[in-house]
Amino acid sequence: MSEKKLCNISRRNLIAGAGKLAIGSAIAASALSVGFDVKDADASKKSLKWGWGYKKLDPKEVGEIAYKLWYKGYCCYAVVGSMVLPLRRKVGGPYKSLPIDAFRFGHGGVIGWGTICGTLLGAGIATSFIAGKTGEMMLNDIMAWYTETKLPEYKPRHPKYKGPMPITVSDSPLCHISVGKWMKKANKSFKSPARRDRCARLAADVAIYTVKILNQWVDDGYEYYMENEPQVAKYGITAQNNCMECHAKGIPGVPGK
């Protein structure tokens, strides 16, 4: 809004707007009190089985689904869908009502912001629905594996891009870093077919690794790897070990460290 338009807002309009806001807030509050009580939140937890359960999936099938889905809705959508779609057949129930289109927002590190890789976001969504609180521990280990592994490993049966596919170690869960390092090594632009196929293969890799962990969980239970603990205790703030790559000398001091 321009300064001129701002100046044209009269005191009367402001008062009228405030009155409407107050009335609207009162109506909303009334509706909320009728439809939902905050104390009902704990009761709803007791009535909802969380997570939704799991039956072992074939990692190869899941990888192929993820690779194909990437070209329809990108990384987060691909990883979630690679597990939800077969679980609709094997488990049914709530998975049949979970719209995977709702997770398209995770592309490009969340709508192109380059933050957490959408494949990891998808893995977290899937493991949370499947395994509840245990899914959080799984995601921690999936993220550690992602940062330390030469990727992509996946080789599609019918690749969209048939040229050489370089591999890199991201040393970060961030989309911007992970993709950027690969682009530099491959000497490919972001919109190139090679980069697109790299990310489709990466979605397959993350989906496959996630399913392997879930299958292990069904067979033997899940063992949490303590060396992948978050770094809050060490740094006094939510952090990872590669902060210097982005922040260099710009890391703010943390009180009480």
Rosetta silent file (secondary structure, phi, psi, omega in degrees, C-alpha in Angstrom):
SEQUENCE: MSEKKLCNISRRNLIAGAGKLAIGSAIAASALSVGFDVKDADASKKSLKWGWGYKKLDPKEVGEIAYKLWYKGYCCYAVVGSMVLPLRRKVGGPYKSLPIDAFRFGHGGVIGWGTICGTLLGAGIATSFIAGKTGEMMLNDIMAWYTETKLPEYKPRHPKYKGPMPITVSDSPLCHISVGKWMKKANKSFKSPARRDRCARLAADVAIYTVKILNQWVDDGYEYYMENEPQVAKYGITAQNNCMECHAKGIPGVPGK
SCORE:     score description
SCORE:     0.000 S_00000001
   1 L     0.000  133.933 -178.643    0.000    0.000    0.000 S_00000001
   2 L   -73.499  163.100  177.638    1.425    3.472   -0.922 S_00000001
   3 H   -63.185  -35.211  179.854    1.989    6.263    1.621 S_00000001
   4 H   -61.724  -44.421  179.764   -0.749    8.273   -0.116 S_00000001
   5 H   -66.606  -36.907  178.488   -3.289    5.489    0.390 S_00000001
   6 H   -62.505  -40.452 -179.317   -2.202    5.091    3.993 S_00000001
   7 H   -66.756  -25.940 -177.780   -2.787    8.792    4.603 S_00000001
   8 L   -79.028   -5.894  176.942   -6.296    8.516    3.153 S_00000001
   9 L   -77.566  113.679 -175.910   -7.397    6.089    5.884 S_00000001
  10 L   -81.174  163.353  177.338   -9.510    8.244    8.174 S_00000001
  11 H   -61.036  -37.537  179.630   -9.857    7.950   11.915 S_00000001
  12 H   -62.323  -42.896  179.478  -13.500    6.995   11.391 S_00000001
  13 H   -63.707  -38.649  179.890  -12.500    4.133    9.063 S_00000001
  14 H   -64.690  -43.647  179.556   -9.961    2.905   11.571 S_00000001
  15 H   -64.628  -42.381  179.463  -12.526    2.919   14.387 S_00000001
  16 H   -64.069  -40.935  178.931  -15.093    1.176   12.194 S_00000001
  17 H   -63.804  -40.629  179.433  -12.523   -1.407   11.162 S_00000001
  18 H   -63.713  -38.653  178.827  -11.557   -2.024   14.755 S_00000001
  19 H   -63.848  -42.909  178.193  -15.220   -2.512   15.640 S_00000001
  20 H   -62.407  -39.589  179.294  -15.677   -5.029   12.854 S_00000001
  21 H   -63.161  -42.733  179.890  -12.554   -6.842   13.991 S_00000001
  22 H   -62.663  -43.689  179.239  -13.820   -7.023   17.539 S_00000001
  23 H   -63.230  -43.444  179.945  -17.196   -8.351   16.387 S_00000001
  24 H   -62.606  -40.653  179.070  -15.489  -10.868   14.109 S_00000001
  25 H   -64.267  -39.488 -179.910  -13.220  -12.026   16.922 S_00000001
  26 H   -65.114  -41.491  178.398  -16.165  -12.468   19.240 S_00000001
  27 H   -63.500  -44.276 -179.978  -18.012  -14.531   16.643 S_00000001
  28 H   -62.001  -42.993 -179.902  -14.934  -16.659   16.012 S_00000001
  29 H   -62.928  -40.268  178.861  -14.404  -17.174   19.735 S_00000001
  30 H   -63.556  -42.892 -179.851  -18.023  -18.162   20.152 S_00000001
  31 H   -63.766  -40.347  179.977  -17.790  -20.637   17.282 S_00000001
  32 H   -65.051  -40.060 -178.331  -14.650  -22.140   18.713 S_00000001
  33 H   -66.195  -30.981  178.432  -16.220  -22.532   22.141 S_00000001
  34 H   -76.562  -42.611 -171.898  -19.155  -24.350   20.599 S_00000001
  35 H   -87.408  -28.014 -173.897  -17.157  -26.560   18.236 S_00000001
  36 L  -155.520  132.968  175.838  -13.981  -27.303   20.160 S_00000001
  37 L  -110.180  134.069 -177.267  -12.687  -27.017   23.673 S_00000001
  38 L   -55.061  -36.607 -178.647   -8.926  -26.867   24.193 S_00000001
  39 L   -66.057  -15.940  177.876   -9.162  -29.446   26.977 S_00000001
  40 H   -73.122  -12.595 -176.713  -10.570  -31.871   24.391 S_00000001
  41 H   -60.565  -45.463  179.906   -7.125  -32.059   22.750 S_00000001
  42 H   -65.990  -36.489  179.289   -5.811  -34.618   25.257 S_00000001
  43 H   -65.367  -36.852 -179.915   -8.999  -36.640   24.985 S_00000001
  44 H   -66.749  -32.040  177.406   -8.620  -36.767   21.200 S_00000001
  45 H   -62.536  -38.018 -178.398   -5.123  -38.200   21.613 S_00000001
  46 H   -68.961  -32.311 -176.208   -6.543  -41.056   23.626 S_00000001
  47 H   -84.806  -18.368 -176.905   -9.150  -41.878   21.000 S_00000001
  48 L  -101.018  124.811  175.995   -6.746  -41.707   18.009 S_00000001
  49 L   -78.582  119.909 -173.453   -4.284  -44.528   17.450 S_00000001
  50 L  -131.455  117.158    5.629   -1.065  -42.815   16.534 S_00000001
  51 L   -83.150 -168.251 -169.937    0.658  -43.871   14.306 S_00000001
  52 L   -89.597   -5.926  178.170   -1.480  -45.594   11.790 S_00000001
  53 L    97.806  170.968 -171.514    0.488  -48.813   11.459 S_00000001
  54 L  -158.738  142.973  167.392    2.621  -50.417    8.816 S_00000001
  55 L  -124.597  141.110 -171.433    3.102  -53.548    6.778 S_00000001
  56 L   -52.931  136.651  178.802    6.455  -54.215    5.196 S_00000001
  57 L  -112.303  156.865  177.428    6.996  -52.659    1.788 S_00000001
  58 L   -83.533  116.050 -178.517    9.365  -53.627   -1.012 S_00000001
  59 H   -55.581  -37.021 -179.447   12.168  -51.004   -1.137 S_00000001
  60 H   -64.609  -42.571  178.854   12.588  -51.486   -4.900 S_00000001
  61 H   -64.594  -43.308 -179.319    8.907  -50.829   -5.523 S_00000001
  62 H   -63.418  -41.277  178.715    8.936  -47.810   -3.248 S_00000001
  63 H   -61.931  -42.137 -179.933   12.017  -46.408   -4.987 S_00000001
  64 H   -65.813  -41.128  178.234   10.410  -46.740   -8.402 S_00000001
  65 H   -62.736  -45.204 -178.387    7.200  -45.063   -7.205 S_00000001
  66 H   -61.926  -43.125 -179.931    9.172  -42.180   -5.659 S_00000001
  67 H   -59.619  -46.370 -178.644   11.203  -41.652   -8.824 S_00000001
  68 H   -68.954  -40.525 -178.432    8.084  -41.469  -10.987 S_00000001
  69 H   -66.474  -28.564 -179.788    6.131  -39.316   -8.525 S_00000001
  70 H   -56.249  -40.152 -178.060    8.927  -36.734   -8.400 S_00000001
  71 H   -73.345   -6.780  176.632    8.120  -35.772  -11.981 S_00000001
  72 H  -102.343  -36.796 -174.850    4.490  -35.188  -10.979 S_00000001
  73 H  -146.610    9.502  175.448    4.842  -33.287   -7.694 S_00000001
  74 H    73.419 -164.523 -157.336    8.541  -33.144   -6.746 S_00000001
  75 H   -65.858  -55.929 -177.969   10.475  -34.278   -3.690 S_00000001
  76 H   -62.724  -47.851  177.180    8.265  -34.177   -0.572 S_00000001
  77 H   -54.807  -43.202 -176.601    5.217  -35.354   -2.517 S_00000001
  78 H   -65.614  -44.324 -177.230    7.257  -38.194   -4.056 S_00000001
  79 H   -69.963  -45.130  177.670    8.598  -39.582   -0.775 S_00000001
  80 H   -61.239  -48.710 -176.919    5.260  -39.403    1.058 S_00000001
  81 H   -64.109  -32.045 -178.546    3.381  -40.887   -1.885 S_00000001
  82 H   -63.245  -23.969  177.845    5.870  -43.715   -2.392 S_00000001
  83 H  -101.680  -40.152 -177.395    4.820  -45.131    0.977 S_00000001
  84 H   -64.789  -42.773 -176.747    1.221  -43.962    1.320 S_00000001
  85 H   -60.563  -49.640  176.375    0.078  -45.370   -2.035 S_00000001
  86 H   -68.873  -28.570  178.001    1.163  -48.983   -1.350 S_00000001
  87 H   -70.660  -24.048  173.514   -0.007  -48.695    2.284 S_00000001
  88 H   -61.039  -37.064  179.383   -3.483  -47.859    1.000 S_00000001
  89 H   -78.809  -40.709 -171.708   -3.536  -51.358   -0.462 S_00000001
  90 H   -84.428  -35.559 -176.284   -1.761  -53.166    2.372 S_00000001
  91 L  -111.739  -39.214 -178.711   -3.173  -51.400    5.443 S_00000001
  92 L    73.430 -133.781  175.739   -6.104  -49.352    4.141 S_00000001
  93 H    52.008 -132.850 -174.022   -7.856  -47.380    6.857 S_00000001
  94 H   -66.116  -21.949  179.351   -6.769  -43.744    7.232 S_00000001
  95 H   -61.756  -28.550  179.458   -4.164  -44.021    4.480 S_00000001
  96 H   -69.405  -19.605 -177.266   -7.010  -44.108    1.968 S_00000001
  97 H  -103.073    0.082 -176.839   -8.108  -40.676    3.159 S_00000001
  98 L   -89.341  109.811 -177.793   -4.671  -39.030    3.222 S_00000001
  99 L   -79.811  113.342 -177.604   -4.329  -36.774    0.151 S_00000001
 100 H   -69.418  -19.421  176.379   -0.704  -36.830   -0.975 S_00000001
 101 H   -60.749  -22.111 -179.556   -1.324  -33.673   -3.016 S_00000001
 102 H   -66.074  -13.134 -174.421   -1.291  -31.827    0.314 S_00000001
 103 H  -108.226   14.546  176.066    2.479  -32.338    0.461 S_00000001
 104 H   -65.883  -24.208 -176.631    3.457  -30.710   -2.822 S_00000001
 105 H   -58.847  -19.363 -175.333    4.447  -27.601   -0.825 S_00000001
 106 H   -75.852   -0.463 -176.060    7.731  -29.280    0.198 S_00000001
 107 L   -65.310  147.911  175.166    9.334  -28.815   -3.200 S_00000001
 108 L    60.347   36.917 -179.094   12.612  -26.909   -3.469 S_00000001
 109 L    71.002   37.813 -178.588   13.278  -26.907    0.253 S_00000001
 110 L    79.914  100.004 -178.234    9.674  -25.804    1.004 S_00000001
 111 L    41.413   41.519  173.496    8.114  -23.799   -1.848 S_00000001
 112 L    80.571   13.267 -179.286   11.532  -22.991   -3.265 S_00000001
 113 L   -85.199   -7.662  175.764   13.063  -21.459   -0.134 S_00000001
 114 L    72.027   21.100  178.883   15.971  -23.923   -0.113 S_00000001
 115 L   -83.921 -133.930 -176.721   15.530  -24.945    3.535 S_00000001
 116 E   -56.866  137.181  177.849   15.215  -28.597    4.566 S_00000001
 117 L   -56.296  132.185 -178.223   15.374  -30.958    1.591 S_00000001
 118 H   -59.841  -26.064  177.389   11.834  -31.916    0.631 S_00000001
 119 H   -65.629  -37.602  178.940   12.784  -35.588    0.605 S_00000001
 120 H   -72.346  -38.810  175.591   13.606  -35.392    4.318 S_00000001
 121 H   -60.393  -42.472  178.109   10.422  -33.477    5.031 S_00000001
 122 H   -63.664  -39.994  177.660    8.528  -36.221    3.207 S_00000001
 123 H   -63.139  -39.433  178.609   10.298  -38.918    5.200 S_00000001
 124 H   -66.350  -40.927  177.775    9.333  -37.153    8.428 S_00000001
 125 H   -62.732  -47.486 -177.234    5.693  -36.855    7.412 S_00000001
 126 H   -64.698  -47.968 -177.785    5.524  -40.520    6.400 S_00000001
 127 H   -67.001  -30.173  178.235    7.292  -41.929    9.475 S_00000001
 128 H   -68.944  -45.775  176.648    5.178  -39.772   11.772 S_00000001
 129 H   -62.923  -39.068 -174.605    1.919  -41.018   10.288 S_00000001
 130 H   -77.048  -48.167 -168.196    3.214  -44.596   10.288 S_00000001
 131 H  -117.603    5.327  178.493    5.091  -44.874   13.585 S_00000001
 132 L    63.202 -135.197 -176.524    3.980  -41.938   15.717 S_00000001
 133 H   -61.708  -33.937  178.345    6.610  -40.676   18.152 S_00000001
 134 H   -61.008  -30.271  178.224    9.068  -43.383   17.066 S_00000001
 135 H   -59.775  -30.442  178.086    8.953  -41.803   13.608 S_00000001
 136 H   -64.904  -41.713  178.041   10.679  -38.731   15.019 S_00000001
 137 H   -66.633  -39.011  177.871   13.675  -40.826   16.079 S_00000001
 138 H   -59.787  -44.980 -177.874   13.722  -42.493   12.671 S_00000001
 139 H   -62.185  -38.048  178.325   13.829  -39.129   10.927 S_00000001
 140 H   -56.891  -43.666 -179.891   16.785  -38.038   13.025 S_00000001
 141 H   -73.378  -34.700  176.887   18.762  -41.019   11.753 S_00000001
 142 H   -63.287  -40.973  179.303   17.525  -40.584    8.169 S_00000001
 143 H   -65.173  -40.721  178.418   18.761  -36.993    8.200 S_00000001
 144 H   -63.257  -44.342  177.892   22.182  -38.053    9.513 S_00000001
 145 H   -59.943  -44.468 -179.021   22.452  -40.721    6.800 S_00000001
 146 H   -57.171  -42.844 -175.144   21.432  -38.200    4.127 S_00000001
 147 H   -73.674  -22.261 -172.488   24.162  -35.751    5.114 S_00000001
 148 H  -104.344   -6.181 -169.497   26.944  -38.367    5.200 S_00000001
 149 L  -105.724  143.250  174.481   26.175  -40.504    2.137 S_00000001
 150 L   -73.932  116.183 -174.557   27.286  -40.159   -1.482 S_00000001
 151 E  -133.762  154.069    3.248   24.051  -39.566   -3.350 S_00000001
 152 L   -84.055  147.123  175.039   22.200  -40.273   -5.541 S_00000001
 153 L   -96.481  -30.060 -171.322   22.700  -44.029   -5.477 S_00000001
 154 L   -64.260  135.462  176.362   19.434  -44.995   -7.150 S_00000001
 155 L  -119.907  103.047 -177.622   19.558  -46.144  -10.763 S_00000001
 156 L   -66.183  149.495  178.164   16.075  -46.096  -12.367 S_00000001
 157 L   -65.274  -36.975 -179.742   15.114  -48.823  -14.794 S_00000001
 158 L  -129.660   77.870 -175.449   13.932  -46.233  -17.302 S_00000001
 159 L   -66.754  141.749  175.094   15.782  -42.993  -16.487 S_00000001
 160 L   -70.506  -35.027  178.283   14.450  -39.728  -17.826 S_00000001
 161 L  -113.292  125.124 -172.018   18.039  -38.500  -18.103 S_00000001
 162 L  -105.281    5.226  179.479   20.503  -40.978  -19.594 S_00000001
 163 L   -82.118 -177.900  178.382   23.742  -39.051  -19.185 S_00000001
 164 L   -63.522  144.303 -177.697   26.371  -39.440  -16.432 S_00000001
 165 L  -121.335   98.632  177.355   25.101  -38.815  -12.914 S_00000001
 166 L   -62.337  156.947  175.602   27.699  -37.402  -10.488 S_00000001
 167 L  -121.124  148.460 -179.556   27.375  -38.163   -6.776 S_00000001
 168 E  -141.502  160.609  171.236   28.097  -35.818   -3.880 S_00000001
 169 L  -104.878  120.478 -174.073   28.038  -35.731   -0.084 S_00000001
 170 L   -73.509  -34.776 -173.550   25.833  -32.866    1.064 S_00000001
 171 L    54.328   25.250 -178.906   27.109  -32.630    4.657 S_00000001
 172 L  -165.612  146.948  174.070   23.835  -30.781    5.230 S_00000001
 173 L   -88.324    3.615 -175.897   20.095  -31.468    5.266 S_00000001
 174 E   -84.389  135.048  177.905   19.439  -28.189    3.464 S_00000001
 175 H   -56.487  -47.147 -175.615   18.142  -28.233   -0.100 S_00000001
 176 H   -57.604  -44.298 -179.122   20.214  -25.201   -1.072 S_00000001
 177 H   -72.796  -47.340 -177.146   23.486  -26.815    0.033 S_00000001
 178 H   -59.687  -49.860  179.846   22.671  -30.314   -1.192 S_00000001
 179 H   -69.192  -41.964 -177.536   21.581  -29.197   -4.666 S_00000001
 180 H   -60.452  -43.396  178.650   24.232  -26.491   -4.907 S_00000001
 181 H   -63.043  -40.954  179.944   27.125  -28.864   -4.255 S_00000001
 182 H   -66.369  -44.413 -179.684   25.801  -31.276   -6.845 S_00000001
 183 H   -59.512  -39.725  179.984   25.292  -28.525   -9.443 S_00000001
 184 H   -65.187  -45.530 -179.498   28.840  -27.303   -8.934 S_00000001
 185 H   -67.497  -41.553 -176.979   30.344  -30.773   -9.368 S_00000001
 186 H   -80.295  -16.744 -175.743   28.112  -31.671  -12.316 S_00000001
 187 L    57.933   46.501 -179.312   28.424  -28.198  -13.912 S_00000001
 188 L  -124.298  146.976  178.397   24.673  -28.244  -14.559 S_00000001
 189 L   -79.086  166.962 -178.010   22.068  -25.531  -14.106 S_00000001
 190 L   -63.881  -35.641 -176.998   19.112  -25.848  -11.775 S_00000001
 191 L   -89.493    5.173 -178.268   16.637  -26.254  -14.641 S_00000001
 192 L   -71.091  150.729  175.555   18.734  -28.809  -16.511 S_00000001
 193 H   -57.510  -33.473 -179.847   17.334  -32.328  -17.140 S_00000001
 194 H   -65.208  -45.255  179.963   20.341  -33.741  -15.269 S_00000001
 195 H   -65.328  -40.179  179.093   19.599  -31.767  -12.092 S_00000001
 196 H   -60.964  -44.428 -178.870   15.944  -32.687  -12.241 S_00000001
 197 H   -69.720  -32.536  175.330   16.767  -36.361  -12.571 S_00000001
 198 H   -58.166  -45.507 -178.739   19.301  -36.106   -9.758 S_00000001
 199 H   -71.211  -32.075  175.638   16.578  -34.908   -7.400 S_00000001
 200 H   -65.657  -41.332  178.148   14.144  -37.582   -8.617 S_00000001
 201 H   -67.703  -36.859  178.097   16.770  -40.240   -7.877 S_00000001
 202 H   -63.496  -39.062  176.193   17.458  -38.651   -4.489 S_00000001
 203 H   -60.108  -41.393  177.010   13.753  -38.938   -3.647 S_00000001
 204 H   -63.568  -42.930  179.190   13.971  -42.637   -4.462 S_00000001
 205 H   -58.341  -47.828 -178.024   17.078  -43.009   -2.282 S_00000001
 206 H   -66.277  -40.796  178.461   15.414  -41.386    0.735 S_00000001
 207 H   -63.055  -43.663  179.900   12.210  -43.384    0.267 S_00000001
 208 H   -62.995  -46.745 -178.757   14.160  -46.651    0.014 S_00000001
 209 H   -63.616  -40.326  178.743   16.253  -45.919    3.103 S_00000001
 210 H   -61.714  -43.498  179.895   13.146  -44.921    5.071 S_00000001
 211 H   -66.795  -35.810  176.696   11.368  -48.157    4.142 S_00000001
 212 H   -61.854  -39.941  176.936   14.406  -50.210    5.138 S_00000001
 213 H   -66.378  -43.188  179.443   14.253  -48.614    8.591 S_00000001
 214 H   -64.647  -39.080  177.494   10.502  -49.218    8.803 S_00000001
 215 H   -64.798  -39.710  176.070   10.938  -52.849    7.767 S_00000001
 216 H   -62.645  -39.295  178.839   13.601  -53.262   10.438 S_00000001
 217 H   -59.816  -40.804  178.797   11.184  -51.723   12.942 S_00000001
 218 H   -68.667  -41.113 -175.380    8.590  -54.379   12.099 S_00000001
 219 H   -75.314  -48.500 -169.434   11.086  -57.255   12.256 S_00000001
 220 H  -128.807    5.123 -171.543   13.268  -56.387   15.243 S_00000001
 221 L    83.566  171.202 -176.117   12.073  -53.117   16.700 S_00000001
 222 L  -111.005  127.923  178.393   13.865  -49.835   16.122 S_00000001
 223 L  -103.319  120.773 -177.572   17.252  -49.013   17.602 S_00000001
 224 L   -84.106  129.014 -178.322   17.969  -45.304   17.903 S_00000001
 225 L   -88.083  106.520 -172.362   21.541  -44.300   17.098 S_00000001
 226 H   -64.483  -23.903 -179.601   22.562  -41.946   19.892 S_00000001
 227 H   -66.565  -13.011  177.999   25.519  -40.511   17.939 S_00000001
 228 H   -95.203   16.526  179.756   22.953  -38.722   15.788 S_00000001
 229 L   -56.597  142.537  173.742   21.579  -36.752   18.727 S_00000001
 230 L   -56.637  158.641 -168.828   20.680  -33.119   17.950 S_00000001
 231 L   -98.475   19.033 -178.181   23.397  -30.610   18.869 S_00000001
 232 H   -58.613  -44.463 -177.672   21.485  -28.339   21.266 S_00000001
 233 H   -62.410  -34.621 -177.532   23.511  -29.490   24.281 S_00000001
 234 H   -76.960  -42.138 -172.652   26.787  -28.808   22.489 S_00000001
 235 H  -105.275  -10.840 -179.072   25.983  -25.416   20.953 S_00000001
 236 L    77.076   12.954  179.118   23.267  -24.059   23.231 S_00000001
 237 L  -161.498  156.444  176.351   20.890  -23.661   20.291 S_00000001
 238 L   -58.224  127.905 -171.814   19.233  -25.859   17.661 S_00000001
 239 L  -163.434  170.955  170.052   22.074  -26.598   15.274 S_00000001
 240 L  -131.245  178.038 -172.324   24.006  -29.057   13.168 S_00000001
 241 L   -85.223   -3.760 -177.266   27.733  -29.552   12.763 S_00000001
 242 L  -112.071   26.912 -175.566   28.199  -27.811    9.414 S_00000001
 243 H   -57.288  -31.646 -175.635   26.922  -24.336   10.307 S_00000001
 244 H   -63.681  -23.848  179.983   30.192  -22.703    9.228 S_00000001
 245 H   -61.170  -37.341  179.845   29.497  -23.580    5.602 S_00000001
 246 H   -95.201  -43.636 -168.157   26.666  -21.058    5.518 S_00000001
 247 H   -87.234  -26.865 -176.050   27.384  -18.699    8.377 S_00000001
 248 L    50.398 -118.448 -177.866   31.171  -18.360    8.230 S_00000001
 249 L   -92.687    6.571 -174.505   31.960  -15.584   10.729 S_00000001
 250 L   -94.165   13.820 -179.163   28.352  -14.463   10.979 S_00000001
 251 L   -71.496  123.460 -179.533   27.197  -16.904   13.675 S_00000001
 252 L   -71.099  148.310  175.786   25.504  -14.920   16.469 S_00000001
 253 L   -68.676  146.906 -178.337   26.683  -15.461   20.030 S_00000001
 254 L  -112.268  118.291  179.271   24.376  -17.543   22.196 S_00000001
 255 L   -60.312  138.513  174.303   23.799  -16.397   25.802 S_00000001
 256 L    83.168    6.003 -179.288   24.478  -19.046   28.422 S_00000001
 257 L   -69.998    0.000    0.000   26.578  -21.283   26.203 S_00000001
